[in-house]
Amino acid sequence: MFSVPRHDTIKCMNMFSATKCIRFGWTSFQKRPWFLAGMTALMLILSWVIGALIGGMFGSGKGLGFLGFLANVALSTLLSMGFTAVMLHSHDALESVTIGELWHPKPFWKFLGAQFLVGLVVLVGLLLLIVPGVVAALAFMFVLYLVIDKELGPIKAMKESVRITRGNRLQLLLLALLVFVLNIVGLVALLVGLFVSIPVTTLAIVHAYRVLRQQKVSV
């Protein structure tokens, strides 16, 4: 469980805006740029190492290939959980975040189940003329944050994400487009730009989550 946002963060929660979220992400990044860029680089390196090691250890045989797939899913899930936990804490108290928080395995099965269910629903929606998939992706945008932050189960996290995104999905669509564009720019900038764009955009999404959830709690 993570701390309640500080007073200066809550003051910013008046009106939800995609551009305000991006601005928050950039402002936060400037406070500890080397730490956030370093955490992002570490995440990308570990992701590559996991893929390379599993590919080398298990090869492409049918039985071993399946074991490799399971190992890849498990390790990638743990890495995603850790990075999510770090970004949540970075939003609330950036000064006190440490690299040790990358290890956050407790809600593993909830997180894995939530990933599977959201991915399945969005995939089915995309197959149904794309638009339903986009709507589902926006409605379930905060599911994984809710699993880590509040330790909700997959179904409860999906319901809560639908609740807190309701009425703000056009702004969330704009936020998603801004996130996509910024990360494409980061990718084009010799990959190094991703060390900036990923933490900035992730913090922007976390801020959107905090703002919208606080608004619903207030109501």
C-alpha positions as CSV (number, residue, x, y, z in Angstrom):
1,M,0.0,0.0,0.0
2,F,1.3,3.5,-0.8
3,S,1.0,6.8,1.0
4,V,-1.7,9.3,0.4
5,P,-0.6,12.0,-2.0
6,R,0.9,15.1,-0.3
7,H,-0.9,18.4,0.0
8,D,0.9,20.0,-3.0
9,T,-0.2,17.1,-5.2
10,I,-3.8,17.2,-4.0
11,K,-4.0,20.9,-4.8
12,C,-3.4,20.1,-8.4
13,M,-6.4,17.8,-8.5
14,N,-9.0,20.4,-9.4
15,M,-9.7,19.6,-13.0
16,F,-8.5,16.6,-14.9
17,S,-6.5,17.4,-18.0
18,A,-4.2,15.3,-20.2
19,T,-1.8,18.2,-20.7
20,K,-1.6,18.8,-16.9
21,C,-0.7,15.2,-16.4
22,I,2.1,15.4,-19.0
23,R,3.4,18.6,-17.4
24,F,3.3,16.9,-14.0
25,G,5.4,14.0,-15.4
26,W,8.0,16.3,-16.8
27,T,8.2,18.4,-13.6
28,S,8.6,15.3,-11.5
29,F,11.3,13.9,-13.8
30,Q,13.3,17.1,-13.4
31,K,13.5,16.6,-9.6
32,R,15.4,13.2,-9.8
33,P,16.3,12.7,-13.5
34,W,19.2,10.4,-13.0
35,F,17.3,8.1,-10.7
36,L,14.2,7.9,-13.0
37,A,16.3,7.5,-16.1
38,G,18.4,4.9,-14.4
39,M,15.4,2.9,-13.2
40,T,14.0,2.9,-16.8
41,A,17.4,1.8,-18.2
42,L,17.6,-1.0,-15.6
43,M,14.1,-2.1,-16.5
44,L,14.8,-2.2,-20.2
45,I,18.1,-4.0,-19.7
46,L,16.5,-6.6,-17.3
47,S,13.8,-7.1,-19.9
48,W,16.3,-7.8,-22.6
49,V,18.4,-10.1,-20.3
50,I,15.3,-12.1,-19.3
51,G,14.5,-12.7,-23.0
52,A,18.1,-13.6,-23.9
53,L,18.7,-16.0,-20.9
54,I,15.4,-17.8,-21.3
55,G,16.0,-18.2,-25.1
56,G,19.4,-19.6,-24.4
57,M,18.4,-21.9,-21.6
58,F,15.2,-23.4,-23.0
59,G,15.7,-23.2,-26.7
60,S,12.9,-23.9,-29.1
61,G,12.0,-27.5,-28.3
62,K,8.3,-28.1,-27.6
63,G,8.5,-29.0,-24.0
64,L,11.3,-26.7,-23.1
65,G,9.8,-23.9,-25.2
66,F,6.7,-24.0,-23.1
67,L,8.7,-23.9,-19.9
68,G,10.6,-21.0,-21.3
69,F,7.3,-19.2,-22.1
70,L,6.1,-19.7,-18.5
71,A,9.4,-18.5,-17.1
72,N,9.3,-15.4,-19.4
73,V,5.8,-14.6,-18.3
74,A,6.6,-14.9,-14.6
75,L,9.8,-12.8,-14.7
76,S,8.3,-10.2,-17.0
77,T,5.3,-9.9,-14.7
78,L,7.5,-9.4,-11.6
79,L,9.5,-6.7,-13.5
80,S,6.3,-4.9,-14.5
81,M,5.0,-5.1,-11.0
82,G,8.2,-3.6,-9.6
83,F,8.3,-0.8,-12.1
84,T,4.6,0.0,-11.4
85,A,5.3,0.1,-7.6
86,V,8.3,2.4,-8.2
87,M,6.3,4.8,-10.3
88,L,3.5,5.0,-7.8
89,H,5.8,5.8,-5.0
90,S,7.7,8.2,-7.2
91,H,4.5,10.1,-7.8
92,D,3.7,10.4,-4.1
93,A,7.2,10.8,-2.5
94,L,9.9,11.0,-5.2
95,E,12.6,11.9,-2.7
96,S,12.3,8.6,-0.7
97,V,12.1,6.1,-3.6
98,T,14.9,3.5,-3.7
99,I,15.9,0.8,-6.2
100,G,14.9,-1.8,-3.7
101,E,11.3,-1.1,-4.4
102,L,11.7,-2.7,-7.8
103,W,11.1,-6.0,-5.9
104,H,7.4,-6.0,-5.2
105,P,6.1,-9.6,-5.7
106,K,3.3,-9.8,-3.2
107,P,0.2,-9.5,-5.4
108,F,1.7,-11.7,-8.2
109,W,-1.3,-13.8,-9.0
110,K,-3.7,-10.8,-8.9
111,F,-1.4,-8.8,-11.2
112,L,-1.0,-11.7,-13.6
113,G,-4.8,-12.4,-13.6
114,A,-5.5,-8.7,-14.2
115,Q,-3.0,-8.6,-17.1
116,F,-4.6,-11.6,-18.7
117,L,-8.2,-10.5,-18.3
118,V,-7.6,-6.9,-19.5
119,G,-5.5,-8.1,-22.4
120,L,-8.3,-10.6,-23.4
121,V,-11.1,-8.0,-23.2
122,V,-9.1,-5.4,-25.2
123,L,-8.1,-8.0,-27.8
124,V,-11.8,-9.1,-28.3
125,G,-12.8,-5.4,-28.5
126,L,-10.2,-4.7,-31.1
127,L,-11.4,-7.6,-33.2
128,L,-14.9,-6.0,-33.0
129,L,-14.2,-3.1,-35.4
130,I,-11.4,-1.7,-33.2
131,V,-13.4,1.0,-31.4
132,P,-14.7,-1.3,-28.6
133,G,-11.1,-2.3,-28.0
134,V,-10.0,1.4,-27.6
135,V,-12.9,2.0,-25.2
136,A,-12.0,-1.0,-23.2
137,A,-8.3,0.0,-23.0
138,L,-9.3,3.4,-21.7
139,A,-11.8,2.0,-19.2
140,F,-9.3,-0.5,-17.8
141,M,-6.3,2.0,-18.0
142,F,-5.7,1.9,-14.2
143,V,-6.4,-1.8,-13.4
144,L,-2.7,-2.7,-12.8
145,Y,-2.1,0.4,-10.7
146,L,-5.1,-0.6,-8.6
147,V,-3.7,-4.1,-8.1
148,I,-0.4,-2.8,-6.9
149,D,-1.7,0.3,-5.0
150,K,-4.7,-1.2,-3.3
151,E,-4.1,-4.9,-3.8
152,L,-7.5,-5.4,-5.4
153,G,-8.3,-8.6,-7.2
154,P,-8.6,-8.6,-11.0
155,I,-12.4,-8.2,-11.2
156,K,-12.6,-5.6,-8.5
157,A,-9.7,-3.6,-10.0
158,M,-11.5,-3.7,-13.4
159,K,-14.7,-2.5,-11.9
160,E,-12.9,0.3,-10.0
161,S,-11.0,1.4,-13.1
162,V,-14.3,1.6,-15.1
163,R,-15.8,3.7,-12.3
164,I,-12.9,6.2,-12.0
165,T,-12.5,6.7,-15.7
166,R,-16.2,7.2,-16.4
167,G,-16.8,10.7,-17.7
168,N,-13.1,11.4,-18.5
169,R,-12.3,9.0,-21.4
170,L,-11.9,11.7,-24.0
171,Q,-9.1,13.3,-21.9
172,L,-7.7,9.8,-21.3
173,L,-7.7,9.2,-25.0
174,L,-5.8,12.4,-25.5
175,L,-3.4,11.4,-22.7
176,A,-2.9,8.0,-24.4
177,L,-2.1,9.7,-27.7
178,L,0.3,12.1,-26.1
179,V,2.0,9.2,-24.3
180,F,2.3,7.3,-27.7
181,V,3.8,10.3,-29.5
182,L,6.3,11.1,-26.8
183,N,7.5,7.6,-26.6
184,I,7.8,7.4,-30.4
185,V,10.0,10.6,-30.2
186,G,12.0,8.9,-27.5
187,L,12.5,5.8,-29.6
188,V,13.6,7.9,-32.7
189,A,16.1,9.8,-30.5
190,L,18.6,6.9,-30.7
191,L,16.6,5.0,-28.0
192,V,18.3,7.1,-25.3
193,G,15.2,9.4,-25.4
194,L,13.2,6.5,-24.0
195,F,15.1,6.9,-20.7
196,V,13.3,10.3,-20.4
197,S,10.0,9.6,-22.2
198,I,9.1,6.4,-20.4
199,P,9.3,7.8,-16.8
200,V,7.7,11.1,-17.9
201,T,4.7,9.4,-19.5
202,T,4.4,6.8,-16.8
203,L,4.3,9.4,-14.1
204,A,1.7,11.3,-16.2
205,I,-0.5,8.2,-16.2
206,V,0.0,7.7,-12.5
207,H,-1.0,11.3,-11.9
208,A,-4.1,10.7,-14.0
209,Y,-4.9,7.7,-11.8
210,R,-4.4,9.7,-8.6
211,V,-6.4,12.7,-9.8
212,L,-9.4,10.7,-11.0
213,R,-9.5,8.4,-8.0
214,Q,-9.3,11.4,-5.6
215,Q,-12.1,13.1,-7.5
216,K,-14.4,10.0,-7.2
217,V,-13.5,9.7,-3.5
218,S,-14.3,13.3,-2.9
219,V,-17.7,12.9,-4.7
